């Protein structure tokens, strides 16, 4: 059984392989883009043991009309990096949204990633 930390770290490492994308483990005010921001997963338990959950990832670009093309280009690359982790993660959806950084509202895709903890 993998720990929550191990699965999140594995996803983080996979995302770092996407060319031209920075990876953050939390929202920061002066975030460089394009970037993927990792949320904290929600976890499901059976008899007190964590078995699976959902992790949100945010593919973020700057608030510039030309960056919509970056979202479209990077969407499948980010999804594939996660999908390559066949034992621990699977992308279930990606929805357009805006991520609040404290200083800006940045366009993004919010990925819902199903994670398995091997339980």
Buried (B, 14 or more C-beta within 10 A) or exposed (E): EBEBEEBBEBBBEBBEEBEEBBBBEEBEEEBEBBBBBBBEBEBBEEEEEBBBBBBBBBBBBBEEEEBEEBBEEBBEBBBEBBBEBEEBBBBEEBEEBBBEBEEBEBBBBBBBBBBBBEE
